[in-house]
Amino acid sequence: MKWVYLGIAIVAEILATSALKSAEGFTRWLPSVITVTGYAVSFYFLSLTLREIPVGIAYAVWSGVGIVLISLVGALLFKQHLDAPAILGIVLIIAGVVVMNVFSKSISH
């Protein structure tokens, strides 16, 4: 269940961050509620993963996957374009998450 909880935390964080963009400084009611609720759900499920996954690993995966996905959301929904260095950085983040999950003995598989 630890990976399911982490997946839920990541999805909730993506929804919250996407709504944060639309909240316009918390001046729009519905996106603001989605933002606060999404972050609360995200942190709750992230906390559940910390029962079994070391905090550094869980946070690295949560934030790394979140960065990659929110970059895609920004490109697709908000028409924000990434330049080559940004794409390279995202590729390196993905590589880091894969290396941790495949090779680290800190994570029980």
Long-range contacts (C-beta under 8 A, 24 or more apart in sequence): 1-48, 2-48, 2-49, 2-51, 2-52, 2-53, 3-49, 5-45, 5-46, 5-48, 5-49, 6-45, 6-46, 6-49, 6-53, 6-58, 6-61, 6-62, 8-41, 8-42, 8-45, 9-41, 9-42, 9-43, 9-44, 9-45, 9-46, 9-49, 9-62, 10-42, 10-61, 10-62, 10-65, 10-66, 10-69, 12-38, 12-39, 12-41, 12-42, 12-45, 13-38, 13-39, 13-42, 13-62, 13-66, 14-66, 14-69, 14-70, 14-73, 16-41, 16-42, 17-66, 17-70, 17-73, 18-70, 18-73, 18-77, 21-74, 21-78, 52-108, 53-107, 54-106, 54-107, 56-106, 57-100, 57-104, 57-106, 57-107, 60-96, 60-97, 60-100, 61-97, 61-100, 61-101, 64-93, 64-94, 64-96, 64-97, 65-97, 67-93, 68-93, 68-94
